[in-house]
Amino acid sequence: MAGRNDPCPCGSGKKYKQCCMLKQSETQTLEAKSRRFFERKQKLTYDLYTFVAQKQGGEWAFDHQKYKPFDSSLGYYRNGAGDMQAYFYQVYDNGLRGIEWFLEERGQRYSGEDREMLERWRDMKLSCYKLVDQYEQGLIIEDIWSEARYRMPYCETMPKLPPWTVSIGMLEPYIEDWCIHGVFSWGHPDVEAAVRTRVGQLQEETIQASGQKLAPADILAANYPAMLNLCSQINNGQNKPAGTLKDMREHTYVTREYTCEHPKLLADMLLERKDEYILSPGTDPAEDNIIISRAEKLDGVWAAIPADRRERLGLDEVHVLESLATIEMDRQGVTVHGWQGAELEAVLELLESELSAAGGLTLVDEQREAHQFPQDYTVKSYNIITELDLSEQEITDYGNLPLLLQGIQVEQEKHPELSVEMLVRRREFKQYVHNPQFPNLNLLRIALGLPESPFTG
């Protein structure tokens, strides 16, 4: 163990007491502050719960009626949402909210940091926030109306979140930054537009009824259950999987096996057709196992991308070709497989007519597998040809790019009212929800002329 005046083990050249020992001390101090903060928060929340429950006829009665205004689709959030409504948003017959009522009757029992925390709770406002960035210790969210930004370090109330996620909730000062207070039901990026629209409608209704224009925070608080239900409906609608036959389409995967007397000759004959057949990346013709793809250049896909963006994407050095069928050759024979369609049929016809005699091909087996996919799902695969030393993730990113571009084009036709940035944010959110290790979409952003995302790199 290093002494205070010894060189720091990290190799910085500083003394241990001036380097990692100091950092460890700062970390321990932050951990102690965080622990005290959440212990105080837990204790005061229980005191507030006990008080409000007592005023509502006891804990059993309170627990059984508090979540009724909330849609069952909220699941376990209903209980927490009911607490938030009862403590901070519901105005009781005496004209006070739960936290105000508690401070009026019980506030004299508290002093110091306990009192300060309760008074902060009383003054906090409800708003709608969206996740816009991240930093080393956590995430950055933005108020959709004021555009004020808040740093939220990871803590017991701050989970990892999908990019561009949106929620209604309250923020509380936390050490030097901020943390979630109570329930935050994080959801789809479309929540922002829906909340803005509904708040605007309610503001107009209030003006017509009373002549007053309420702030968004007051509108949200007065309509808290309805607003959370709205968010839940959007989230459930976006996450609903295709579940009926009319939502699905069948694709058939075909595999044909042949015996082959001259596999190397057959391979050479196919590769002579350079514009159609290529060695799959990583295949060495000298080896017994040869994999050849029938491939198609994507000139049409890339033509829509301006030259400067194609240069940034490196498309002069990285060639992406659509794989239409795969031909595997070894000492045991030849196997051809791919999704049923005109492209696969052309490969099979070529092998079984022009090249059959020269290669000594004899069909021995065929297998057909039916697969159900959502109607809008595109079944395609791509080969990446390059001299560059790409990582596995980079190869995946380039392989995904053509489908992503085509997908965005389809979405633009469906939703011309939405910006391309919003369409990409939707996709980034959705991909993260299905797989937190979601692929990098910055290649797509470059191709579309958008800023790179802070959530992928």
Helices and strands as residue ranges (DSSP letters): G 16-18, H 20-55, H 59-65, G 72-74, H 77-84, I 85-89, H 98-106, G 107-109, H 112-123, E 127-135, E 138-143, E 149-153, E 166-174, E 177-181, H 190-210, H 216-222, H 224-239, G 245-247, E 248-260, H 263-271, E 277-279, E 290-297, H 299-303, H 307-313, E 318-330, E 333-339, H 342-352, H 356-359, E 361-374, E 381-386, H 392-414, H 420-434, H 442-448
